[in-house]
Amino acid sequence: MAIRDSHNVSSITDNATGDYTVNFANAMTTNTYSLSTQVGNGNHSSNSRAFSWISGSVNGVRVLAEYGTGANSDESRCYVTVHGGV
């Protein structure tokens, strides 16, 4: 696991298969932010994949990568962008 571009990301915690916490370097002002996410393994497979928001705080956000079947999945490409709220 590697942070490819760290805009306000201090670290990523691998909680379990496909279960990640993105830790913020600087706390958000509120936890009412929104996420843009994308996940995939780089292949053009027929298996659908999704990123789910599990929980969030001003210090980070926990997300889950899973197949369309609901099984957790470690993927080679996981993207999370956080947009500040009001």
Buried (B, 14 or more C-beta within 10 A) or exposed (E): EEEEEEEEBEEBEEEEEBBBBBBBEEEBEEBEBEBEBEBBBEEEEEEEBBBBEEEBEBBBBBBBBBBEEEEEBBBEEBEBEBEEEE
